[in-house]
Amino acid sequence: MRTSLVAWIAGVVSVTGLYLLGPLLYFNAASPPILGMPPLYFWFVLVPLVSPAILGTVYLIDRRAGGVGSQIDEGS
């Protein structure tokens, strides 16, 4: 259970950091364009694509560790 908790906390911190810290640290400039977009727009297009991968990884870790995601309720 401890592994699951650590994984979920790390996942939440990672996704929150992507939204809040990435633009402040790396993409607070208007040039050069990335795929035709200013860097900040590119970042906010990239983050929703990366976030599900992070949370999916956390979910798989949770299932392997025997956390909440591994318990299937048959609805007795």
N, C-alpha and C positions, 0 to 999 in steps of 0.2 A: 504494500500500500504506500510505503514511503517513496518508492521509485515513481509511482503514478503521480503522487502529489508534486514531487519535484519536477516531473516532466510537464505537468499542466501549468505550474507556475512559470517555468522557463518558456513555455509556449506563449502564454499571455504576455509576459515581459517582452518576448521577441517581436510579436505582432504589434504591440503598443510602441515599441522602440522603432519599428519600421515606419509607422505613421508619424511619430513625433520627432524622433532624433535624426532620421535620415535626411529630411529636407534641411534641417538646421545645420547639420555638419557637412554635408556633401553637395547639396543641390540648390544652394541659395545664390545661384548665378543665372544669368539669362543666356549665356552662350558657353560652349558650342552646342548646337542642336544635336539631339540624339534621336535617330530615326525621324528626323524632321520636326521634332517637338523640343520646346525648351526643356532643360533637364528636370525642372520641378514637375511639369506635366507628365513626362516620361516616368518619373518616380511614382506618381499617383496612379498611373496605368499599371506599372509593374507590381506594386504592393498587393493589390487584390488578386493577382495571379500567384504570388508567392505565399500569401497567408494560408490558403487552403492546404498547401503542401506542408507547411509547418504544423498546422493543427492536425492534419492527417497522420503525420509522423508521431505526434504526441498521442493520438488515439491508438495507434498500433502499439506504442510502448505501454500504454495503459492496459490494453488487452493482454499483452504478453506478461505483464506484471501481476495480473489477476485483479485489476481495479474494477471500477464500476462498469466500464465498457465490456467486460468479459462475462458479466452475469446476465443470462437470458432468462427473463421471467415468462413462463408459459401461461400465466394467467389462470392459476388453479381455481 
